[in-house]
């Protein structure tokens, strides 16, 4: 969009925010919700369904939080979202964090004011976390991240050592898949993979974009997913497609009647649960040996420049562990450490223990401590994400929560579907898809938190041990780690 139009768009968004705020805090709506909440414990006796009761709970929460948020603060945030993104883009292009620092500081001020108005007794960062993951708090997440920090740093270091030893030739992605891969062929295969997972193209679209994403147009019957592709790199476009297909399957699997009636219970209980669906299909399924044993003959027929004939080589490459400066390019093991870094910095900024000007230095210090690498500039360091430009504090942790939920859900699915891995090897994804639809997609926000839903499905609340054991077993085998090295990462439940 035109750069010179940023200020005008910011003003327009501010006006729209005021209009939306007025509708969301309408007094008549508030009176209805107040009446319902006064009888909340009796709603089942009055004939309300479980979905309707949950919707009353969710609608009342939304209404009360929005009503407490000053309309001028909502307008100010909407305006800053437009101008903040433009400033972030400029700062990133010019590799200069100081250009973005005033925007970051203004967002911190807005977030603190919103928290004080809506939840004056709550910790400001807990308020942010709860917006994206109901029930999340630093009291819960501090020990969670502490439990995975040391094991993951250890696993990354152990794997880096193997890259310098006799197994170094075992994973060389540039040499293994150097070549030119037809973009049209990649897109055709990606669409096929998406369709065979179960994405309904009569109720959705698949397109290309700069950043892969998923949106739904007010209904499970109109879900749009996108991916991106590179002529010189084969796996990224395929994996991005599987990731977005996971999001798309969730959207298409939501309770259709609840969506049609506009009931808030149809939405997920948090962004972590939505992310778990994309990660489950991308990581547990799409990066498994079983998946590529099935699809490798198709890859071989489609691309003549591949130097190897065995699917095991491709499986090793897409699971390569190589610390990256960029979060979205990070491997499965080091990715949570990227999130931990952001969690700690966000918490410091909102609690006042970290000043905005100090972000680049702290970022680099933590990258060196956690991943053993140091960004050369702000663009590959603290300016790489758009999130702070649009005020999304508390969003980052949901990525790692999603990874843990994914591991837990897949483990539960394996117990209930004994032939699950055999099904994946044969390209039969319906058993897993329908299991997820029944257990997760159609349930929506019937339970107030993702923890409650996960416990209902798996028998356990958020459990880091399941995730760490999954990683240690998988990469211990791929990198020929010793039993002692694997035990250093494994948590015994």
Residue, then its C-alpha position, 0 to 999 in steps of 0.5 A: x500500500x502507498x507509503x504516503x498513505x500511512x498517516x491517513x490509514x491510521x486515522x481511518x483505523x482510529x475512526x473504525x475502532x471507535x465505531x467497533x468499540x461502540x457496538x461491542x459495548x452497546x448498553x442493550x447487549x450489556x443488559x442481556x448479558x447481565x441478565x444471563x450471567x445473573x442466572x448463569x448457574x441455572x442456565x442448564x435447568x432453563x434449557x440452554x445447551x452446553x455450547x450456549x452456556x459456554x457462549x454466554x461465558x465468553x461473550x460476557x467476558x469479551x463485553x466486560x473487558x471491552x467496556x472497561x477499555x477507554x474508547x480513546x485508548x482503542x482508537x490510539x492503538x488502532x492508529x499506532x498499528x498502522x503507523x507502527x508497522x510502517x516504522x518497523x518496516x523502515x527501521x528493519x530496512x535501514x537496520x536501525x533499531x533506534x528508529x523503531x524504539x519510540x513506537x515500541x515505547x508507545x506500545x508499552x505505554x498503551x498496553x500498561x494503560x489498557x491493563x490498568x483500566x481492564x484488570x487493575x489488580x493483574x500483573x501487566x504481562x499476565x494481562x497480555x498473556x491471558x489475551x492470547x492464551x486464557x489462564x496463562x501467567x508468568x507464575x505458570x510460564x516461568x517454571x515451564x520455560x525453566x524446565x525446557x531451557x537447560x535441556x534444549x540448550x544441551x541438546x542443541x550443543x550436543x547436536x552441534x558437536x556431531x556436525x564437527x565429528x564423523x557424522x558431519x557428512x550425514x546432514x548437508x542440506x546445501x549439497x544434498x538439495x542444491x539445484x533448481x526446482x520448478x515453482x509450478x511443480x512445487x505448487x502443484x505438489x503442495x496443493x496435492x499434499x494439502x488436499x490429501x491431508x483433508x483440506x476441502x477446496x470446495x470450502x477454501x483456497x490455496x494461494x501464494x503470499x510473501x508470508x504463509x498465513x491462514x484466514x477464514x471469511x466468517x465461516x468454516x466454508x470459506x477458509x484461505x491458506x497461503x504458502x511461499x516457494x523457492x526455486x533453490x530450496x525444496x522443503x520450505x514451501x512444502x512444510x509451510x503448506x503443511x503448517x497452514x493446512x493444519x490451521x486450515x483444517x482447524x478452521x474448516x472443522x469448527x462447529x458449523x452451527x455455532x459459527x453460523x449463529x455467531x457463537x463465540x464458543x466456536x473459536x479456539x480456547x487460545x492461540x496455543x491450541x490453534x498453533x498445535x494443529x499446524x505444528x502437529x501436521x507439519x512436525x509430527x506428521x510432515x517431518x516423520x519418516x513415515x510421511x516421506x516413505x509414502x511421498x518420496x516416489x512422487x518427489x522423485x518423479x517430479x524433480x530430476x535434479x535430486x542427487x539421492x534416491x532414498x527418502x531417508x536422506x530427505x527426512x534427515x535434511x528436513x529435520x536438520x538442526x542448525x541454529x538460525x538467527x531468524x525465528x521463522x527459519x529455526x529448526x524444531x529444537x532451537x525454536x523454543x529458545x527463540x521464544x524464550x528469548x522474546x518472552x524474557x525481553x517482553x516481561x522485562x519491558x513491561x515490568x520495567x527491569x529492561x529499557x527499550x534502548x537496551x533491547x538490541x544488546x540484551x537480544x544479542x547476549x541471549x542469542x549467544x547464551x542460548x544458541x551460540x550465535x550472535x546477530x550481526x545487525x538489528x535486522x537479523x536480530x531484534x527487528x525481525x518480527x512484526x509482532x511488537x510493531x502491532x502491539x502483540x505482547x504475550x503472543x510469542x509464548x503461544x508458539x511453544x505452548x502449541x508445540x507442546x500441545x501438539x506432542x501431547x495430542x499426537x501421543x494421545x492419538x497414537x494410543x487411541x489409533x494403534x495403526x496411526x503410523x502405519x496409516x501415515x506411511x500409507x497416506x491415510x490421514x483421515x483417522x487422525x484428522x477425524x480424531x482431531x475434529x472430534x476432540x479439538x476442532x468442534x469443541x472450540x471454547x467449550x472449556x475455558x482454557x486450553x489446559x482444560x481441553x488438553x487434560x480432557x483429551x490426554x489426561x494431563x495438563x501442559x506437560x513439558x516432559x512429553x515434548x522433550x522426550x519426543x525431541x530427545x528420542x527423535x533427534x537422538x536417533x537421527x544424530x546417533x547421540x549416546x544414551x547418556x546424551x539422550x538421558x540428559x534431555x529426557x524428563x522422566x514423568 
